[in-house]
């Protein structure tokens, strides 16, 4: 699907920004947003710009630490070849 980007987080990283659980940020057509993370804000949904920015920064860090989409595809293809 063209609207999906897949990136693999290397397991060799001892610590990364995603160790505290998944992050969800939903942005709506009317410009509002809501987010949630198991490891931030006690897992409660947030909608303040400051709290959403924290989740977005953490998500950006996760993407920066992960393999690129092309590297991720190659990794998955190699792993599937081993099966």
C-alpha positions as CSV (number, residue, x, y, z in Angstrom):
1,X,0.0,0.0,0.0
2,X,1.4,3.4,-0.9
3,X,0.3,5.0,2.4
4,X,2.3,2.5,4.5
5,X,6.0,2.7,5.4
6,X,7.5,-0.3,7.1
7,X,10.7,0.1,9.2
8,X,12.3,-2.6,11.3
9,X,13.9,-1.8,14.6
10,X,17.2,-3.7,15.0
11,X,17.2,-5.9,18.1
12,X,20.8,-5.2,18.6
13,X,19.9,-1.8,20.1
14,X,19.9,-2.1,23.8
15,X,17.8,0.9,24.3
16,X,15.6,2.9,22.0
17,X,12.7,5.3,22.2
18,X,10.1,2.6,21.7
19,X,10.9,0.5,24.8
20,X,8.1,2.1,26.7
21,X,5.4,0.8,24.5
22,X,3.6,1.7,21.4
23,X,2.7,5.2,20.4
24,X,-0.5,6.3,18.7
25,X,-1.2,9.7,17.3
26,X,-4.4,10.3,15.4
27,X,-4.8,13.5,13.3
28,X,-8.2,14.4,12.1
29,X,-9.4,16.4,9.1
30,X,-10.6,19.3,11.3
31,X,-7.0,19.8,12.6
32,X,-7.5,18.2,16.0
33,X,-5.3,15.4,17.3
34,X,-5.2,12.9,20.1
35,X,-2.4,10.6,21.2
36,X,-1.6,7.8,23.6
37,X,1.4,5.8,24.7
38,X,1.7,3.1,27.2
39,X,4.9,4.6,28.6
40,X,3.9,8.2,28.7
41,X,1.3,10.2,30.6
42,X,0.3,7.1,32.6
43,X,-1.1,5.6,29.4
44,X,-4.0,8.1,29.2
45,X,-5.0,9.8,26.0
46,X,-3.6,13.3,25.5
47,X,-4.6,16.2,23.2
48,X,-2.6,19.2,24.4
49,X,-0.1,20.4,21.8
50,X,2.8,20.0,24.3
51,X,2.0,16.4,25.1
52,X,1.3,15.5,21.5
53,X,4.7,17.1,20.6
54,X,6.4,14.8,23.1
55,X,4.8,11.7,21.5
56,X,5.7,13.0,18.0
57,X,9.3,13.5,19.0
58,X,9.5,10.0,20.5
59,X,8.0,8.6,17.3
60,X,10.6,10.6,15.2
61,X,13.4,9.2,17.3
62,X,12.1,5.6,16.8
63,X,12.0,6.1,13.0
64,X,15.5,7.6,13.1
65,X,16.9,4.6,15.0
66,X,15.1,2.0,12.8
67,X,16.4,0.6,9.5
68,X,15.4,2.7,6.5
69,X,12.4,1.4,4.5
70,X,14.7,-0.1,1.9
71,X,17.0,-1.7,4.5
72,X,13.9,-3.0,6.3
73,X,12.6,-4.6,3.1
74,X,15.9,-6.3,2.5
75,X,16.0,-7.5,6.2
76,X,12.5,-9.0,5.9
77,X,13.3,-10.7,2.6
78,X,16.4,-12.2,4.1
79,X,14.5,-13.4,7.1
80,X,11.8,-14.9,5.0
81,X,14.4,-16.7,2.9
82,X,15.7,-18.4,6.1
83,X,12.3,-19.8,6.8
